[in-house]
Amino acid sequence: MLAPTHSVFGIFFTLTILAIFGVQASLNWTIIVFAVFGAVVPDIDHARSYVGRLFWFVSQPLERKVGHRSVTHSLLGWLIATVILALPLFI
């Protein structure tokens, strides 16, 4: 999938989860930004993807070591990304 498709799915699933759990939050721009970022970050292991081009210093070595659709497209990758992205909240 391309970045726009990832983004649409990320926003859709985020809003679905918020609705399922009854979160009464207004549609804030930060929710959309984090949903889009969370949806495109798994493609960081592909050097020609949108996020791969932005973070080429991570993308190229990662693609050489593990390939595309491996670690970053798994629950382990999701857990690692969640921990890394949550660190600024606790510092």
FILO-924123 format. One line per field, with one value per residue: residue number from 1; residue in three letters; chain; x, y, z negated of N, C-alpha, C in turn. Coordinates in steps of 0.2 Angstrom, whole numbers, plus 5000, padded with zeros to 4 digits. Layout:
N
loba: c(NUM:...)
roba: c(Ala:...)
roke: c(A:...)
n.c1: c(X:...)
n.c2: c(Y:...)
n.c3: c(Z:...)
ca.c1: c(X:...)
ca.c2: c(Y:...)
ca.c3: c(Z:...)
c.c1: c(X:...)
c.c2: c(Y:...)
c.c3: c(Z:...)
This chain:
91
loba: c(1:2:3:4:5:6:7:8:9:10:11:12:13:14:15:16:17:18:19:20:21:22:23:24:25:26:27:28:29:30:31:32:33:34:35:36:37:38:39:40:41:42:43:44:45:46:47:48:49:50:51:52:53:54:55:56:57:58:59:60:61:62:63:64:65:66:67:68:69:70:71:72:73:74:75:76:77:78:79:80:81:82:83:84:85:86:87:88:89:90:91)
roba: c(Met:Leu:Ala:Pro:Thr:His:Ser:Val:Phe:Gly:Ile:Phe:Phe:Thr:Leu:Thr:Ile:Leu:Ala:Ile:Phe:Gly:Val:Gln:Ala:Ser:Leu:Asn:Trp:Thr:Ile:Ile:Val:Phe:Ala:Val:Phe:Gly:Ala:Val:Val:Pro:Asp:Ile:Asp:His:Ala:Arg:Ser:Tyr:Val:Gly:Arg:Leu:Phe:Trp:Phe:Val:Ser:Gln:Pro:Leu:Glu:Arg:Lys:Val:Gly:His:Arg:Ser:Val:Thr:His:Ser:Leu:Leu:Gly:Trp:Leu:Ile:Ala:Thr:Val:Ile:Leu:Ala:Leu:Pro:Leu:Phe:Ile)
roke: c(A:A:A:A:A:A:A:A:A:A:A:A:A:A:A:A:A:A:A:A:A:A:A:A:A:A:A:A:A:A:A:A:A:A:A:A:A:A:A:A:A:A:A:A:A:A:A:A:A:A:A:A:A:A:A:A:A:A:A:A:A:A:A:A:A:A:A:A:A:A:A:A:A:A:A:A:A:A:A:A:A:A:A:A:A:A:A:A:A:A:A)
n.c1: c(5004:5002:5007:4995:4985:4988:4987:4973:4967:4973:4967:4953:4953:4957:4947:4936:4940:4940:4926:4921:4925:4919:4925:4924:4929:4934:4936:4952:4966:4978:4975:4972:4985:4994:4987:4989:5003:5006:5001:5009:5022:5026:5031:5044:5054:5056:5065:5061:5048:5037:5039:5051:5059:5060:5066:5079:5091:5087:5079:5087:5097:5089:5081:5091:5095:5083:5074:5058:5042:5043:5049:5044:5031:5024:5018:5028:5035:5026:5025:5038:5038:5028:5033:5045:5039:5031:5040:5044:5033:5035:5046)
n.c2: c(4994:5012:5027:5036:5027:5019:5030:5033:5021:5021:5032:5028:5016:5021:5030:5021:5013:5023:5025:5013:5011:5021:5034:5050:5061:5076:5079:5081:5089:5082:5069:5065:5067:5058:5046:5045:5045:5034:5024:5025:5022:5008:5006:5010:5001:5001:5008:5016:5020:5033:5037:5030:5037:5049:5046:5040:5037:5027:5018:5013:5004:4996:4990:4983:4974:4966:4966:4970:4971:4963:4963:4976:4975:4968:4961:4963:4973:4983:4985:4989:5001:5008:5009:5017:5028:5032:5036:5050:5055:5051:5056)
n.c3: c(5000:5002:4995:4994:4993:4982:4973:4973:4969:4956:4950:4951:4943:4931:4927:4927:4916:4906:4906:4902:4889:4883:4882:4879:4887:4895:4912:4914:4921:4917:4915:4928:4934:4926:4929:4943:4943:4936:4944:4956:4951:4950:4963:4963:4965:4978:4991:5001:4998:4992:4978:4977:4985:4978:4966:4970:4964:4955:4962:4973:4968:4960:4970:4977:4967:4962:4971:4981:4974:4962:4947:4944:4947:4938:4922:4913:4919:4918:4904:4900:4907:4901:4888:4890:4896:4885:4875:4874:4868:4855:4850)
ca.c1: c(5000:5005:5006:4989:4980:4989:4984:4965:4966:4975:4962:4947:4953:4958:4940:4932:4942:4937:4919:4919:4927:4915:4929:4920:4934:4932:4941:4957:4971:4983:4973:4973:4992:4996:4984:4993:5010:5006:4999:5014:5028:5028:5035:5050:5059:5056:5069:5057:5042:5037:5042:5058:5063:5061:5070:5083:5096:5085:5076:5091:5100:5084:5079:5096:5096:5078:5069:5052:5036:5046:5049:5040:5024:5022:5016:5034:5037:5021:5026:5044:5037:5024:5037:5049:5035:5029:5046:5044:5028:5037:5053)
ca.c2: c(5000:5018:5031:5039:5022:5018:5035:5032:5015:5023:5037:5024:5012:5026:5033:5015:5011:5028:5024:5007:5012:5027:5040:5056:5066:5080:5077:5085:5087:5078:5062:5063:5066:5052:5040:5044:5043:5027:5020:5024:5020:5002:5005:5013:4996:5001:5014:5020:5023:5040:5038:5028:5043:5054:5043:5036:5034:5021:5014:5009:4999:4991:4986:4978:4968:4962:4966:4973:4967:4958:4965:4982:4973:4963:4964:4965:4980:4988:4986:4993:5008:5011:5011:5022:5034:5034:5038:5057:5057:5050:5060)
ca.c3: c(5000:5002:4989:4993:4991:4975:4969:4973:4964:4949:4947:4950:4937:4925:4926:4925:4909:4901:4905:4899:4882:4881:4880:4881:4889:4901:4918:4913:4926:4915:4916:4935:4935:4923:4933:4949:4942:4934:4950:4961:4949:4952:4969:4962:4967:4986:4992:5006:4995:4990:4972:4978:4988:4973:4961:4974:4960:4952:4967:4977:4964:4958:4976:4978:4962:4960:4977:4980:4971:4957:4940:4943:4949:4933:4916:4910:4921:4915:4897:4900:4910:4896:4882:4892:4896:4878:4871:4873:4863:4848:4849)
c.c1: c(5004:5003:4999:4984:4982:4986:4976:4964:4967:4969:4955:4948:4954:4951:4936:4934:4939:4930:4917:4920:4923:4919:4925:4925:4932:4938:4947:4963:4977:4981:4974:4981:4995:4993:4988:5000:5011:5004:5005:5021:5030:5032:5041:5056:5059:5059:5065:5050:5042:5041:5050:5062:5064:5066:5075:5088:5094:5082:5081:5095:5095:5082:5084:5096:5090:5073:5062:5047:5039:5044:5044:5033:5022:5020:5022:5036:5032:5023:5033:5042:5033:5028:5042:5045:5032:5034:5045:5038:5030:5043:5051)
c.c2: c(5006:5022:5034:5033:5020:5023:5035:5027:5017:5027:5033:5020:5016:5028:5027:5013:5016:5027:5018:5007:5018:5033:5046:5062:5070:5078:5082:5084:5083:5071:5060:5062:5060:5046:5039:5042:5036:5022:5019:5022:5013:5001:5009:5008:4996:5008:5018:5022:5030:5041:5035:5033:5048:5052:5038:5033:5028:5016:5010:5003:4993:4987:4981:4972:4964:4962:4970:4969:4962:4961:4971:4981:4968:4966:4966:4972:4985:4989:4990:5000:5011:5013:5017:5029:5037:5037:5046:5059:5056:5053:5067)
c.c3: c(5000:4996:4988:4991:4984:4971:4968:4968:4957:4946:4946:4944:4931:4923:4924:4918:4904:4900:4901:4891:4879:4879:4883:4882:4895:4906:4918:4919:4924:4916:4923:4936:4932:4927:4939:4948:4940:4939:4955:4958:4950:4959:4969:4964:4975:4988:4997:5004:4993:4983:4972:4981:4983:4968:4965:4970:4956:4957:4971:4974:4962:4964:4977:4973:4962:4966:4976:4978:4966:4950:4939:4944:4944:4927:4912:4912:4919:4908:4896:4902:4904:4890:4884:4893:4890:4874:4869:4868:4856:4846:4847)
